[in-house]
Structures are given as C-alpha cells and as structure tokens.
Amino acid sequence: MSTLIIFTILCTNLIINSFPTTAVSTIKVGDQLNRNSQLLSHDKVFTLGFFNFPDANSTYLGIWETNDELSFTNKVWVANPSKPIIPSSSIVLMIHPDTGKLIIASGETTLVNISDNKFTPGDNLTATLSSTGNFKLKNETDNQTLWQSFDYPTNLLLPGMKIGVNIKTGQSWNLTSRLRIGNPDLGAFTLSWEPTDEASQRFMIRRRGQPYWTSGNLNNQISPNKFEFLTVDNGYPYNVSYVYNNDERYFTIHANLSVSFSDCMMRCWDDCSCLAINTQENGTNCVTWHGPKSTKFKINQADTSERKYVLESQHPSKATTHIWAPIVAGIGFFYFRSASDYCGILRREILDSKLRRDEEEMTNILLG
C-alpha cells in the first residue's frame, strides 16, 4: 500500500476585517499576556495567544492566522507541543525579569521555559510577533535577536522559515508531524534537508529516525541557486531556493507578493550570507546574491549587466557602519537583441524608471 505525505505551504496574503483597537504586537519586561489577551502582528495577519484544542483538557501557547475559520486546529506554531499545561486563569506569558527568558508561568512558578537565551542585567528586552509570523525576543539596546520561533518550527513551513542546519551553532531546522489531530505533541515523521555530498542536497523524511522517503538529489551546485518554482493551489507563486555555505545549509521559500526596495534591504540585512540585492522588474520579489564576505563585484557597463545594491562598509578599518552601494555587474547569461530598436529603447526606459524609483526610495530611507 502506497502512502502519500503532503507538506502544506501556507500563504499569508490575507484580508482582515475588524480587530480590537487595543491589540498590541509586543510585550516587554514587566508585561504579562494572560489567557484572555493576545498579541496581534502589525498587519493583523497573525495572532499569538493561549488556546485549547477541542476535547482536550490542556493549554498551549501558539500562533495562528487571525482570520482562519479553522484556527482552533490550524496552528502555524506551538511553543509547548510536548509540555501541555493544565488550564488555569493564572497562566501568563512573560519575560522573566531575572533570567531574561521567555516563560509560561503561574504565580511564582515557571511552567515552561520557551527560550534558552543568556541574559545580561540591563538588557532592554522585548518580544514581538512580526508580520511574517515570527515571534522574536530581542535586546533593543543593540537590536540583537536573542531567540526566535522561526528557529524552532513545528509541523508547518512559513515563508522565511528554514529547513536545514547551522554549521557554526549546530542548530537544526526540521519539520515534525503532529502526534494526531488535536494533539500537537511530536509525531513519528520528520522532514529534513540533508547533504548527500559536497555538491548536492535532498529532502529526507524519517519515521522515528529511520529513512522513510527521499526526494533524491535536487541540485548539483554548491552556490546558492533557485532550483524550482512552485505554484500552490490558490495561485500564489513561491520562490523556492537554498543556501549552501560554510555557515549554513538550508532550504527556504519566499512568497512572491509585492515588495518594495526597503523590504529587500531588510531581508538582506537579516541574512548574514547576503551580499547584494535588487527588486525584480515586476516588483513581486527580491533578487539576492549570497556568498563569502570576501566576494568582490566588478563594474561591467555592458548591456547584459544587471544592477546590484551591495552592502559595503563605510569605514573598512572599523567595519561598524554599512551603506548600500549601487554597482553594475555582469550576470553571465546569453542575451538576444530584439530585431526592433523600439523594444530595446522601451526596455531601457522601463529599467531606468524602476531604477529611479529604487534610488528615491533608498534615499528616503537613509534620510529618515
């Protein structure tokens, strides 16, 4: 008997109607989120709060799509899947004032340690539910992310999440099935992104640690490369890619929704392997280049070149301040000229207009 396993990719382009005006997306040290309150992402797409599965006498902390009619079962992330809590009106989510950790507590008792971050007295800590569905614990003093839910996926992959491994820290990003519907405890199946040799990666599903299914080698290139373009049932396309370097090897997806130049800047700043960016001509996604920090870009004035905005140090000796430097670099593919000069002129006008918009937006961002 053959078995079909489907991993669902969730689209986050949602329409929200109405929400309480008091909803917030962030808690800080001293705040408490109880069972009757919730965090709402800035764009109102995601909600974080306590919940109970139907017919289950246990409480969990999780994230769900705000307008999902089946949100009582369709949680995109659960903080304590293997540590259910007995329902109580005294349960709260908070940042511990002494340890700086995200915890679920009841009175003076810590029920669940959600984060494992180290704490330094005086840290200005906040926990924010972002518009991507990522729940981040940050030190606002130095803008450092101390912990994030995207590093601990459960059974569902959201755009921006990773499946793979951080070579430097040993952190693995895997998806694990639920024990059953209505019980988020860890199930028998795990999806991972594994190297087969120095030039290939593959998906692997394991059942209780034993190989159950493999995709086979998906790509034979070491450098970051988009190997497939998927379209889900609702028609929204997803950009599927992977990163392979000395620090990280992972698979990820990004929703091709309308993005601005500033969105691409933030995506690159949050990715340590990102070297340069631009936006696609149709404005639906970011184009990024990855590699070692020693990578150098050469100026190329040819018609076949593509503009890149490269993150460079403004003070190389200190390496503390960075700027976006626009350069033109060769992109290494065959370009066939149109038989019509008009088409070439029109294309240049479109690209010039797009470039002006990007530069104006970048200037506005830098000038505040």
Helices and strands as residue ranges (DSSP letters): E 26-28, E 33-34, E 39-40, E 46-51, E 60-65, E 75-78, E 91-95, E 102-106, E 109-113, E 125-129, E 135-139, E 144-148, G 149-151, E 162-166, E 172-173, E 175-180, E 183-197, E 200-207, E 210-214, E 225-231, E 237-244, E 248-255, H 261-269, E 274-279, E 286-290, E 305-313, E 322-330, H 341-367
